[in-house]
Amino acid sequence: MITIPEQLRIPEQPIDPSATPMIALHSLYKSYHTSAGPIPALRGVDLEVQPGEFVAVIGKSGAGKSTLVNMITGIDRPDQGKIYINGAAIHEMDEDQRARWRGTNMGVVFQFFQLLPSINLVNNVVIPMEFCRLYSASDRKKRALRLLEQVGIEDHAFKKPSHISGGQQQRVAIARALANDPSILIADEPTGNLDSKTAAEILDLFCELADQGKTLLMVTHDHSIASRANRIIEIVDGEVR
């Protein structure tokens, strides 16, 4: 079990079903054009996630999970449909606007960690704060150290990524995703490269973050991993079931 330091805890907030959804997708369609013709990836997806929910999206390879994540994070745009994240109309933003919005409102955790190998763990966590020009220089480092403590990796703070295990690197990636205090955390197959014990520890941390009031959406193909979430959504051939 990973313990959240008391000074970083936020009182647990019950989910209010009448609240404005943190994530609201309306009639999303997305196709990819190939030499063989268009290949549909999403077919009229409707989805709502309430503030403070921990939702798992499951589906087989090619079902549309990654495309769905790309829509929610603003990495890609739908061919048709609307995307509202915490009230912001993502589908109306251009690429630069989406990048700026994402930097201060959303944390993203990937399967392959994507830490910069040439700098230590503290500076990996500092980078999002620098990019968005949040906090003073001294506060950035202090916050990075607190976040590394939050994910149980503070003893390795000044090591480079290659000097720690894969599970430890994923904890650092979570700390980095939390750097700008986003209201939403998106995790795309976050345990795919981890052993079962380490995966369970990462999921413990996700559950505690949800208890603090963070909204989490986790994509996975593993039903046992998905079972740790508050709600499971299945996507099949680009449609939510």
C-alpha contacts under 8 A as a table, 3 or more apart, distances in Angstrom:
res1	aa1	res2	aa2	distance
1	M	201	E	6.13
1	M	204	D	6.20
1	M	205	L	7.69
2	I	151	V	6.84
2	I	152	G	6.62
2	I	201	E	6.75
2	I	204	D	6.65
2	I	205	L	6.01
3	T	150	Q	7.12
3	T	151	V	7.86
3	T	152	G	7.63
4	I	8	L	6.75
4	I	9	R	6.51
4	I	150	Q	5.23
4	I	151	V	7.45
4	I	208	E	7.66
5	P	8	L	5.52
5	P	9	R	6.56
5	P	149	E	7.60
5	P	150	Q	6.08
6	E	9	R	5.23
8	L	150	Q	7.74
9	R	212	Q	6.61
10	I	212	Q	5.00
10	I	213	G	7.29
11	P	211	D	7.98
11	P	212	Q	6.05
11	P	213	G	7.89
12	E	211	D	5.15
12	E	212	Q	5.00
12	E	213	G	6.25
13	Q	52	G	7.23
13	Q	211	D	6.93
13	Q	212	Q	6.85
13	Q	213	G	5.74
14	P	52	G	7.47
15	I	50	Q	7.04
15	I	51	P	6.52
15	I	52	G	5.87
15	I	53	E	6.79
16	D	19	A	5.43
16	D	50	Q	7.42
16	D	51	P	7.58
17	P	50	Q	6.75
19	A	50	Q	7.00
19	A	51	P	7.50
20	T	50	Q	7.09
20	T	51	P	7.85
20	T	86	N	7.87
20	T	87	G	7.81
21	P	24	A	5.95
21	P	48	E	6.02
21	P	49	V	5.58
21	P	50	Q	4.48
21	P	51	P	6.31
21	P	85	I	7.94
21	P	86	N	6.91
21	P	87	G	7.94
22	M	48	E	7.51
22	M	49	V	5.73
22	M	50	Q	5.18
22	M	51	P	5.13
22	M	84	Y	7.79
22	M	85	I	5.60
22	M	86	N	4.47
22	M	87	G	7.17
22	M	184	I	7.92
22	M	215	T	7.46
23	I	47	L	7.52
23	I	48	E	5.43
23	I	49	V	4.95
23	I	50	Q	6.84
23	I	72	I	7.89
23	I	83	I	7.66
23	I	84	Y	5.95
23	I	85	I	4.71
23	I	86	N	6.28
24	A	46	D	7.58
24	A	47	L	5.76
24	A	48	E	4.53
24	A	49	V	6.62
24	A	83	I	6.00
24	A	84	Y	5.08
24	A	85	I	6.42
25	L	28	L	6.68
25	L	45	V	6.89
25	L	46	D	5.11
25	L	47	L	5.00
25	L	48	E	6.40
25	L	81	G	7.57
25	L	82	K	5.90
25	L	83	I	4.79
25	L	84	Y	6.43
26	H	44	G	7.57
26	H	45	V	6.50
26	H	46	D	4.75
26	H	47	L	6.90
26	H	81	G	5.60
26	H	82	K	5.11
26	H	83	I	6.54
27	S	43	R	7.73
27	S	44	G	4.19
27	S	45	V	5.01
27	S	46	D	5.39
27	S	80	Q	7.23
27	S	81	G	4.87
27	S	82	K	6.88
28	L	42	L	6.53
28	L	43	R	6.56
28	L	44	G	4.67
28	L	45	V	4.78
28	L	46	D	6.81
28	L	78	P	6.29
28	L	79	D	7.55
28	L	80	Q	5.68
28	L	81	G	4.33
28	L	82	K	6.59
29	Y	40	P	7.79
29	Y	41	A	7.53
29	Y	42	L	4.92
29	Y	43	R	4.96
29	Y	44	G	5.17
29	Y	45	V	6.90
29	Y	78	P	5.86
29	Y	79	D	5.59
29	Y	80	Q	5.13
29	Y	81	G	6.37
30	K	40	P	6.06
30	K	41	A	5.50
30	K	42	L	4.95
30	K	43	R	6.96
30	K	77	R	8.00
30	K	78	P	5.14
30	K	79	D	5.06
30	K	80	Q	7.01
31	S	38	P	5.95
31	S	39	I	5.26
31	S	40	P	4.05
31	S	41	A	5.27
31	S	42	L	6.89
31	S	79	D	7.15
32	Y	38	P	5.47
32	Y	39	I	5.16
32	Y	40	P	6.38
32	Y	41	A	7.10
33	H	36	A	7.95
33	H	37	G	5.75
33	H	38	P	4.24
33	H	39	I	6.20
34	T	37	G	5.04
34	T	38	P	5.84
34	T	39	I	7.20
40	P	43	R	6.88
40	P	238	G	7.27
41	A	62	G	7.91
41	A	63	A	7.27
41	A	64	G	5.28
41	A	67	T	6.80
41	A	237	D	7.16
41	A	238	G	5.14
42	L	45	V	6.43
42	L	64	G	6.12
42	L	67	T	7.40
42	L	68	L	7.47
42	L	237	D	7.49
42	L	238	G	4.00
42	L	239	E	6.26
43	R	237	D	7.94
43	R	238	G	5.18
43	R	239	E	5.49
44	G	81	G	7.82
44	G	239	E	6.80
45	V	238	G	7.48
45	V	239	E	5.82
45	V	240	V	6.07
46	D	240	V	7.31
47	L	240	V	7.87
49	V	53	E	6.57
49	V	55	V	7.39
50	Q	53	E	5.64
50	Q	215	T	7.51
51	P	213	G	7.27
51	P	214	K	7.27
51	P	215	T	5.50
52	G	210	A	5.70
52	G	211	D	7.30
52	G	212	Q	7.87
52	G	213	G	4.68
52	G	214	K	5.16
52	G	215	T	4.37
52	G	216	L	7.34
53	E	210	A	6.58
53	E	214	K	7.56
53	E	215	T	5.16
53	E	216	L	6.26
53	E	230	N	6.63
53	E	231	R	7.85
54	F	207	C	7.39
54	F	210	A	6.09
54	F	215	T	6.02
54	F	216	L	4.63
54	F	217	L	5.96
54	F	218	M	7.69
54	F	229	A	5.22
54	F	230	N	5.25
54	F	231	R	6.70
55	V	216	L	6.16
55	V	217	L	4.85
55	V	218	M	6.24
55	V	229	A	5.48
55	V	230	N	5.88
55	V	231	R	4.90
55	V	232	I	5.86
55	V	233	I	7.31
56	A	217	L	5.80
56	A	218	M	4.73
56	A	219	V	5.76
56	A	220	T	7.05
56	A	226	A	5.32
56	A	227	S	7.93
56	A	229	A	5.78
56	A	230	N	7.82
56	A	231	R	6.26
56	A	232	I	4.81
56	A	233	I	6.12
57	V	65	K	7.18
57	V	217	L	7.28
57	V	218	M	6.09
57	V	219	V	4.71
57	V	220	T	6.24
57	V	226	A	7.44
57	V	232	I	5.96
57	V	233	I	4.80
57	V	234	E	5.68
57	V	235	I	7.00
58	I	65	K	7.33
58	I	219	V	6.03
58	I	220	T	5.17
58	I	221	H	5.11
58	I	222	D	7.12
58	I	223	H	7.19
58	I	226	A	7.12
58	I	232	I	7.19
58	I	233	I	6.24
58	I	234	E	4.85
58	I	235	I	6.25
59	G	63	A	5.76
59	G	64	G	7.76
59	G	65	K	6.70
59	G	220	T	7.18
59	G	221	H	5.40
59	G	234	E	5.69
59	G	235	I	5.20
59	G	236	V	6.17
60	K	63	A	5.42
60	K	221	H	5.95
60	K	236	V	7.45
61	S	64	G	7.76
61	S	65	K	7.92
61	S	221	H	7.59
62	G	65	K	7.38
62	G	237	D	7.46
63	A	235	I	6.16
63	A	236	V	5.17
63	A	237	D	4.70
63	A	238	G	5.54
64	G	67	T	5.23
64	G	68	L	6.12
64	G	235	I	6.83
64	G	236	V	7.42
64	G	237	D	6.64
64	G	238	G	4.97
64	G	239	E	7.97
65	K	68	L	5.12
65	K	69	V	6.40
65	K	219	V	6.67
65	K	235	I	6.91
65	K	238	G	7.99
66	S	69	V	5.03
66	S	70	N	6.18
66	S	188	D	7.50
66	S	219	V	7.89
67	T	70	N	4.98
67	T	71	M	6.28
67	T	76	D	7.94
68	L	71	M	5.14
68	L	72	I	6.35
69	V	72	I	5.14
69	V	73	T	6.03
69	V	186	I	7.69
69	V	188	D	7.39
69	V	219	V	7.89
70	N	73	T	5.28
70	N	74	G	5.87
70	N	75	I	4.88
70	N	76	D	5.25
70	N	77	R	7.75
71	M	74	G	5.17
71	M	75	I	6.39
71	M	76	D	5.42
71	M	77	R	5.83
71	M	78	P	6.60
71	M	83	I	7.68
72	I	75	I	7.82
72	I	83	I	7.08
72	I	85	I	7.55
73	T	76	D	7.79
73	T	102	R	6.87
73	T	106	M	7.55
73	T	108	V	7.98
73	T	186	I	7.85
74	G	77	R	6.52
74	G	90	I	6.68
74	G	91	H	7.93
74	G	95	E	7.90
74	G	98	R	5.86
74	G	99	A	7.51
74	G	102	R	7.49
75	I	98	R	7.87
77	R	91	H	6.67
78	P	81	G	6.44
78	P	82	K	7.99
78	P	91	H	7.45
81	G	91	H	7.78
82	K	89	A	7.39
82	K	90	I	7.73
82	K	91	H	5.73
83	I	89	A	5.90
83	I	90	I	5.48
83	I	91	H	5.45
84	Y	87	G	5.44
84	Y	88	A	5.22
84	Y	89	A	4.68
84	Y	90	I	5.85
84	Y	91	H	7.60
85	I	88	A	5.16
85	I	89	A	6.76
85	I	90	I	6.82
89	A	92	E	5.67
89	A	93	M	7.13
90	I	93	M	5.40
90	I	98	R	6.73
93	M	96	D	7.91
93	M	97	Q	5.58
93	M	98	R	5.83
94	D	97	Q	5.34
94	D	98	R	6.17
95	E	98	R	5.16
95	E	99	A	6.24
96	D	99	A	5.12
96	D	100	R	6.28
97	Q	100	R	5.23
97	Q	101	W	6.05
98	R	101	W	5.06
98	R	102	R	5.91
99	A	102	R	5.12
99	A	103	G	6.21
100	R	103	G	5.26
100	R	104	T	6.93
100	R	132	C	7.44
101	W	104	T	5.74
101	W	105	N	6.04
101	W	106	M	7.89
102	R	105	N	5.24
102	R	106	M	5.10
102	R	107	G	7.59
103	G	106	M	6.29
103	G	107	G	7.54
103	G	128	P	6.99
103	G	131	F	7.83
103	G	132	C	6.35
103	G	180	N	7.47
104	T	132	C	6.86
104	T	180	N	5.76
104	T	181	D	7.50
104	T	182	P	6.17
105	N	180	N	7.58
105	N	181	D	7.54
105	N	182	P	4.50
105	N	183	S	6.03
105	N	184	I	6.78
106	M	177	A	7.66
106	M	182	P	4.83
106	M	183	S	6.39
106	M	184	I	5.02
106	M	185	L	5.89
106	M	186	I	7.39
107	G	176	R	7.86
107	G	177	A	4.17
107	G	178	L	5.93
107	G	180	N	7.99
107	G	182	P	5.90
107	G	184	I	6.27
107	G	185	L	4.69
107	G	186	I	6.16
108	V	174	I	7.93
108	V	177	A	5.53
108	V	185	L	5.82
108	V	186	I	4.78
108	V	187	A	5.81
108	V	188	D	7.78
109	V	113	F	7.03
109	V	173	A	6.22
109	V	174	I	6.11
109	V	177	A	6.39
109	V	185	L	7.55
109	V	186	I	6.18
109	V	187	A	4.55
109	V	188	D	6.24
109	V	190	P	6.41
110	F	113	F	5.51
110	F	114	Q	7.27
110	F	173	A	7.93
110	F	187	A	6.01
110	F	188	D	5.10
110	F	189	E	6.58
110	F	190	P	5.66
111	Q	187	A	7.98
111	Q	188	D	6.10
111	Q	189	E	5.13
111	Q	190	P	4.59
111	Q	191	T	6.59
111	Q	192	G	5.92
111	Q	193	N	6.65
112	F	190	P	7.94
112	F	193	N	7.33
113	F	169	Q	6.43
113	F	170	Q	5.59
113	F	173	A	5.70
114	Q	173	A	7.57
115	L	124	N	6.52
115	L	161	P	6.88
115	L	169	Q	7.64
115	L	173	A	6.92
116	L	119	I	6.18
116	L	124	N	6.51
116	L	161	P	7.53
117	P	120	N	7.66
117	P	160	K	6.37
117	P	161	P	5.67
117	P	162	S	6.72
118	S	160	K	6.86
119	I	123	N	6.28
119	I	124	N	6.69
119	I	160	K	5.85
119	I	161	P	7.84
120	N	123	N	5.55
120	N	124	N	6.37
120	N	157	A	6.98
120	N	158	F	5.19
120	N	159	K	5.09
120	N	160	K	4.20
120	N	161	P	6.71
121	L	124	N	4.99
121	L	125	V	6.46
121	L	156	H	7.54
121	L	157	A	5.25
121	L	158	F	5.86
121	L	159	K	6.10
121	L	160	K	5.91
121	L	161	P	6.54
121	L	172	V	6.86
122	V	125	V	5.29
122	V	126	V	6.28
122	V	141	K	6.89
122	V	144	A	5.75
122	V	145	L	6.42
122	V	148	L	7.68
122	V	157	A	5.48
122	V	158	F	6.28
123	N	126	V	4.77
123	N	127	I	6.23
123	N	141	K	7.64
123	N	144	A	7.76
124	N	127	I	5.58
124	N	176	R	6.80
125	V	128	P	6.75
125	V	129	M	7.89
125	V	144	A	5.54
125	V	172	V	7.31
125	V	173	A	7.79
125	V	175	A	6.41
125	V	176	R	4.30
125	V	177	A	7.94
125	V	179	A	6.34
126	V	129	M	5.44
126	V	130	E	6.40
126	V	140	R	5.90
126	V	141	K	6.42
126	V	144	A	5.93
126	V	176	R	7.39
126	V	179	A	7.12
127	I	130	E	5.11
127	I	131	F	6.10
127	I	176	R	8.00
128	P	131	F	5.00
128	P	132	C	6.22
128	P	176	R	7.13
128	P	179	A	6.46
128	P	180	N	6.89
129	M	132	C	5.32
129	M	133	R	5.75
129	M	134	L	5.07
129	M	135	Y	6.93
129	M	140	R	6.69
129	M	179	A	6.44
129	M	180	N	6.08
130	E	133	R	4.82
130	E	134	L	6.42
130	E	140	R	7.99
131	F	134	L	7.93
134	L	140	R	7.91
134	L	180	N	7.40
135	Y	139	D	5.83
135	Y	140	R	5.85
136	S	139	D	5.09
136	S	140	R	6.07
137	A	140	R	5.25
137	A	141	K	6.86
138	S	141	K	5.57
138	S	142	K	6.50
139	D	142	K	5.01
139	D	143	R	5.92
140	R	143	R	5.15
140	R	144	A	6.07
141	K	144	A	5.01
141	K	145	L	6.22
142	K	145	L	5.21
142	K	146	R	6.29
143	R	146	R	5.03
143	R	147	L	6.16
143	R	179	A	7.56
144	A	147	L	5.12
144	A	148	L	6.19
144	A	175	A	7.56
144	A	176	R	7.90
144	A	179	A	6.91
145	L	148	L	5.08
145	L	149	E	6.19
145	L	154	E	6.55
145	L	157	A	7.09
146	R	149	E	4.97
146	R	150	Q	6.14
146	R	154	E	7.86
147	L	150	Q	4.78
147	L	151	V	6.44
147	L	175	A	5.34
147	L	176	R	8.00
147	L	178	L	7.55
147	L	179	A	7.38
148	L	151	V	5.30
148	L	152	G	6.22
148	L	153	I	5.23
148	L	154	E	4.90
148	L	157	A	6.97
148	L	171	R	7.88
148	L	172	V	6.59
148	L	175	A	5.94
149	E	152	G	4.94
149	E	153	I	5.73
149	E	154	E	4.59
150	Q	153	I	7.73
150	Q	175	A	7.74
151	V	154	E	7.88
151	V	171	R	5.78
151	V	172	V	7.34
151	V	174	I	7.62
151	V	175	A	6.63
151	V	205	L	7.33
152	G	171	R	7.69
153	I	156	H	5.79
153	I	157	A	6.75
153	I	168	Q	6.85
153	I	171	R	7.18
153	I	172	V	7.31
154	E	157	A	5.05
156	H	159	K	5.45
156	H	164	I	7.77
159	K	163	H	6.33
159	K	164	I	7.66
160	K	163	H	5.65
160	K	164	I	7.49
161	P	164	I	5.72
161	P	169	Q	6.40
162	S	165	S	7.66
164	I	168	Q	6.08
164	I	169	Q	6.60
165	S	168	Q	5.15
165	S	169	Q	6.19
166	G	169	Q	4.97
166	G	170	Q	6.27
166	G	193	N	7.40
166	G	194	L	6.75
167	G	170	Q	5.13
167	G	171	R	6.47
167	G	194	L	6.02
167	G	198	T	5.91
167	G	199	A	7.66
168	Q	171	R	5.07
168	Q	172	V	6.42
169	Q	172	V	5.04
169	Q	173	A	6.23
170	Q	173	A	4.85
170	Q	174	I	6.28
170	Q	190	P	7.54
171	R	174	I	5.07
171	R	175	A	6.32
171	R	202	I	7.20
172	V	175	A	4.94
172	V	176	R	6.14
173	A	176	R	5.00
173	A	177	A	6.18
174	I	177	A	4.94
174	I	178	L	6.31
175	A	178	L	5.11
175	A	179	A	6.23
176	R	179	A	5.04
177	A	180	N	7.50
177	A	182	P	7.89
177	A	185	L	7.29
178	L	181	D	5.16
178	L	182	P	6.21
178	L	185	L	7.84
179	A	182	P	7.75
182	P	185	L	7.03
182	P	214	K	7.97
183	S	214	K	5.53
183	S	215	T	6.28
184	I	214	K	5.95
184	I	215	T	4.76
184	I	216	L	5.89
184	I	217	L	7.88
185	L	214	K	7.11
185	L	215	T	6.17
185	L	216	L	4.82
185	L	217	L	6.46
186	I	216	L	5.90
186	I	217	L	5.00
186	I	218	M	5.92
187	A	190	P	5.61
187	A	216	L	7.59
187	A	217	L	6.28
187	A	218	M	4.59
187	A	219	V	6.19
188	D	218	M	5.93
188	D	219	V	4.86
188	D	220	T	6.85
189	E	192	G	5.33
189	E	218	M	7.07
189	E	219	V	5.42
189	E	220	T	4.90
189	E	221	H	7.64
190	P	193	N	7.65
190	P	218	M	7.72
190	P	219	V	7.92
190	P	220	T	7.83
191	T	194	L	5.17
191	T	195	D	7.89
191	T	199	A	5.27
191	T	202	I	7.54
194	L	198	T	6.05
194	L	199	A	5.64
195	D	198	T	5.49
195	D	199	A	5.99
196	S	199	A	4.99
196	S	200	A	6.14
197	K	200	A	5.21
197	K	201	E	6.50
198	T	201	E	5.04
198	T	202	I	6.32
199	A	202	I	5.12
199	A	203	L	6.23
200	A	203	L	5.06
200	A	204	D	6.15
201	E	204	D	4.98
201	E	205	L	6.42
202	I	205	L	5.12
202	I	206	F	6.40
203	L	206	F	4.91
203	L	207	C	6.18
203	L	225	I	7.88
203	L	228	R	7.18
204	D	207	C	5.17
204	D	208	E	6.33
205	L	208	E	5.11
205	L	209	L	6.20
206	F	209	L	5.07
206	F	210	A	6.23
206	F	216	L	7.56
207	C	210	A	5.09
207	C	211	D	6.23
207	C	228	R	7.77
207	C	229	A	7.53
208	E	211	D	4.89
208	E	212	Q	6.34
209	L	212	Q	5.03
209	L	213	G	6.68
209	L	214	K	5.65
210	A	213	G	5.16
210	A	214	K	4.73
210	A	215	T	6.02
210	A	216	L	6.61
211	D	214	K	7.21
218	M	226	A	7.94
220	T	223	H	7.70
220	T	225	I	7.28
220	T	226	A	6.73
222	D	225	I	5.37
222	D	226	A	6.28
223	H	226	A	4.92
223	H	227	S	6.12
224	S	227	S	5.22
224	S	228	R	7.41
225	I	228	R	5.94
226	A	229	A	5.70
226	A	232	I	6.56
227	S	230	N	7.77
227	S	231	R	7.98
227	S	232	I	7.30
229	A	232	I	6.79
233	I	240	V	6.93
233	I	241	R	6.88
234	E	240	V	5.77
234	E	241	R	5.39
235	I	238	G	6.11
235	I	239	E	5.33
235	I	240	V	4.41
235	I	241	R	5.90
236	V	239	E	5.27
236	V	240	V	6.39
236	V	241	R	6.88
